[in-house]
């Protein structure tokens, strides 16, 4: 194929209601829940910039002002930290200021991920773009994005990130039907199928490169499971007919996914992130081992 349009746009949907974390998320966006001392959304924003995207659009919803405030400069707070000589925390805030500016747009009603992505249409225009889900953390993300961009540059169209999951968990994900040729090509997607209906055990993990034709498909996509507009349904339409926008490809990589949108997974992520910290890990791990021994006594 010919040279592909450059990838510069990244869309980060963060407009969900966070109902699984109520009442904590009644006034605080779920994406602002901390992983030790940094909110989950910051990891995703930093990942997007590290992957080379220079134009970021954050899709927010009602009562999501804290998301925007987090990435704005706070002169009074910085002056206070400077006066106290707290260079460590001052540096963490100044690092935020060094990120390129974020654009934001509000999804007027929580009608699903597909509708959230459609909200980005005016900003993205006729350009291809990436989507990073705001409650999925991927490590190491640089390896994944390198593979995804390589496939996009060679073949065009859309590129999905997939992860193999146990058969018992396919009902939690969008599952891909794929073939293996010189590349992995996606022919269909099924949102949260039963084990019997799952075309594979390859699940979408919240990282996409999408062609702008997805917007016209989303405008005509009916509500699916949960009464929401499903992004999976729109991508499946493209996968079934590559005449619309070219093929839909996929990559897999040896990465880990941390789901911060689920309570149990969130707690596991907090513990893991805390134990790996140089400043907190040793002491926290010692306490954690003692606490577990106490539970077993």
C-alpha positions, 0 to 999 in steps of 0.5 A, a space after each residue: 500500500 502507499 504511504 499512510 497519513 501521519 498519526 498525531 491524534 490520540 483520543 482518551 475517553 473518560 466520560 463514564 459514570 464510574 458506577 462500580 465505584 459509587 459512592 466514591 465516584 459520585 463527585 470524583 471521576 473514576 479516572 482520578 482515583 489514585 494509584 498510590 499518588 498519581 491518578 490513573 488517567 495521568 498514566 494513560 496521558 503520559 503513555 499517549 505522549 510517549 507513543 509519539 502522539 502530539 494532539 490529545 483529546 480528552 473526552 469528559 462528561 458531567 462532573 469531570 472538572 477534576 480531570 481538566 484541573 489536574 492537567 492545568 498549572 497550579 501556581 499557588 500550590 507550586 509556590 507553596 511547595 517551593 517555599 517549603 523546599 519540597 522539591 520532590 513534589 514540586 518536580 512532580 507538578 512541574 512534570 505535568 506542566 511539561 506535557 503538551 496541552 490537552 484538548 477536551 470535549 464533553 460527551 453530553 450523555 453517557 451513551 457508551 464508548 462508541 458515542 464517546 469516540 464519535 464526540 471526537 469527530 469534529 476535532 479529529 476530522 479526516 485524520 486517522 487517530 488512536 484511542 486509549 481507554 482511560 481505565 486500562 493501563 498497559 505495560 510496557 506500552 512502548 513495545 505495543 505501540 511500536 508494533 501497532 504503528 508498524 502495522 498501520 504504516 504498512 497496511 493502513 486501515 485500523 489496528 487493534 491490540 489483542 490479548 489472549 484471555 482464558 476461555 472462562 473470561 471471554 464474556 468480559 471482553 470484545 472478542 476478535 475473529 482472526 486469520 493469520 496470513 502475513 499479518 493478523 487480520 480481523 474479520 469480525 468482533 463479538 462484544 462480551 460473547 458466551 464461551 460457546 459463541 466466542 470466535 476465539 480467546 483474543 480480547 481487545 485491550 483498550 488500544 486502537 488505531 482507527 480510520 476516520 471512516 469509523 465516525 460515519 459508521 458510529 452515526 448509524 450504529 444502533 445501541 447494543 449491549 447495555 443500551 449503549 453505542 458499542 465501539 466494537 460493533 462499529 469496528 466489526 462493520 469495518 472488519 466485515 467489509 474492508 471496502 469501507 476503510 481498508 482492512 482491520 488488522 491486529 497485533 498481540 504483544 507481551 504486555 500486562 493490562 491493569 483494569 482500574 475500572 473494576 474494584 478488585 482489579 483496581 485494588 490489586 493494581 494499587 498494591 502492585 504499584 506500591 510494592 514496586 516503588 523504591 520509596 515505599 515498596 520495601 516498607 510496604 511489602 514488609 507490612 503486607 507480608 506481616 498482615 497476610 501472616 496475621 490473616 492466616 494465624 
